Amino acid sequence: MELLKEKFALVTGASRGIGRAICVVMAQNGADVAGVDIDPDAMAETAKLVEAEGRRFMSLKADVCEMDEFEASVRSVMDGFGRLDVLVNNAGITRDNLLIRMNSEEWQSVIDINLTGVFNGVKVAARPMMKQRSGSIVNISSVVGLLGNPGQVNYSASKAGVLGITKSAAREMAKRGVRVNAVAPGYIKTRMTEELSDDARKALMSNIPLNRLGEPEDVANVVLFLASGLSEYMTGQVVSVDGGMAM
């Protein structure tokens, strides 16, 4: 069953990891996909995988921190696909440091991309989706936004802020048929977690009841559920995909 048949989706941070997995899962379920990244050349593999599923892929260069660039991306989707059914705000970075050592650049760069980028996406997608009286926005937060984490005050604050955006936007947009939900991943196998030492990995595992790191596809499948009609009576919700860390 193609859960997103004849739907059109835009995914930020689409060049690797969770973003790439989301693009592929959506294509497998019938959607044409536009990927947004600051380096469009890095999306070549994502494009290849989406097109292998017989779906169209649109590669768009944009800095999600810049409202005008996000607006241009949505215009490109509307011009190319004719509508926007799904937005996934996935782009994010880390700049870890202890609070007393964290400088202004480390703080602001994470807030700009992880939080302002989500605000920009929700704001820009709101107009065409509310005009259509349909649409699903899925914001990628983090278990760290729920629990906090030493050395990640900036990241935790940004991801907690994403939850506030999600719930407020969901209340504003529900009457126009637009749903806004969030996914809070735990520790997922990505380039960042691959760089962990064995000791750090063991320490992580001790806090995960399911005793494994998640796969990007674990997150992508939940995003698919929230983007599709299977969740049509859900809005303003936060779904943790964390192996039980935040239960």
Secondary structure by P-SEA (a helix, b strand, c coil): ccccccbbbbbcccccaaaaaaaaaaaaacccbbbbccccccaaaaaaaaaaacbbbbbbbcccccaaaaaaaaaaaaaacccccbbbcccccccccccccccaaaaaaaaacaaaaaaaaaaaaaaaaaaaccbbbbbbbcccccccccccaaaaaaaaaaaaaaaaaaaacccccbbbbbbbbccccccccccccaaaaaaaaaaccccccccaaaaaaaaaaaacccccccccbbbbccccccc
